[in-house]
């Protein structure tokens, strides 16, 4: 699975919203996910297909239903490929600082 | 409500975590890396895992040197067997189903046995797709651990399945693990 597909899949706000919904509750049907966004069923299906092709969503059959599961591994691979354990510590410190400053406002 | 509806409701109430990774090696290599203690102690938590690869066979994972060292330094004991379970299905090199109970902490141990499934398929010559499905229904402590919830706390909590599979991919494709 190449990184390009993952970055492209993540570049769309609706697709990020769908992933957020799955993070909150994993294993949802198309109908459930549809209720989260202002979009036609067909539109949501197209977005889910892009997420599946990027490996970010893994479908599983459960009876008559198709459930969608969030797969964090492609994001993990990008993280492990681009951020070593030293830069990660700096990045974490900056995130802490940002949270602290924003919390004070 | 028909019985079918009830069955589907129960199915929907199961708590699954699904992880998938593509690795540029043949399925046999992925199978070996999962089931052979010479391999499976080299990535992720570094704790070797021993399988009796037949239905009803035993499964156990023993504490790594690193785990013992960290636990001793912090003044806590660690059990010799950190994970135990039973092999339910073994179809090399395609599918492995087992039960899985983590004994590292009293909370996780109290969660009891969960079900873990590895599925390996060859999607192109020399390219395997590994899907790990962990049924953590009724096991909230273990679910948090395998989702990587404790990674930023250090102390060997680790990044759960996503981290383990990333490390496995690194070992099989490059010959070295991420931490090396």
Contacts between the chains, C-beta under 8 A, distances in Angstrom:
chain1	res1	chain2	res2	distance
A	1	B	22	4.8
A	26	B	15	7.9
A	26	B	16	7.1
A	26	B	17	7.0
A	26	B	18	7.7
A	27	B	12	7.8
A	27	B	15	8.0
A	27	B	16	5.8
A	27	B	18	7.9
A	55	B	20	6.1
A	55	B	22	7.2
A	58	B	18	4.8
A	58	B	19	7.9
A	58	B	20	5.0
A	58	B	131	6.9
A	60	B	16	7.3
A	60	B	18	6.4
A	60	B	133	7.6
A	62	B	8	7.5
A	62	B	11	5.1
A	62	B	12	6.8
A	63	B	4	7.9
A	63	B	7	7.3
A	63	B	8	4.8
A	63	B	11	5.9
A	64	B	8	7.6
A	65	B	8	7.3
A	65	B	12	7.8
A	67	B	12	8.0
A	69	B	16	6.7
A	69	B	17	7.6
A	69	B	18	3.8
A	70	B	18	8.0
A	71	B	18	6.3
A	71	B	19	5.9
A	71	B	20	5.0
A	72	B	19	7.4
A	72	B	148	7.9
A	72	B	162	4.5
A	73	B	19	5.4
A	73	B	20	6.2
A	73	B	21	4.9
A	73	B	161	7.8
A	73	B	162	5.0
A	73	B	165	5.4
A	73	B	166	6.6
A	75	B	162	7.8
A	76	B	159	7.3
A	76	B	162	4.1
A	76	B	163	6.5
A	76	B	165	7.6
A	76	B	166	4.8
A	77	B	21	7.6
A	77	B	166	5.4
A	77	B	169	7.0
A	80	B	166	4.9
A	80	B	170	7.3
A	80	B	178	5.5
A	85	B	179	7.7
A	92	B	152	7.4
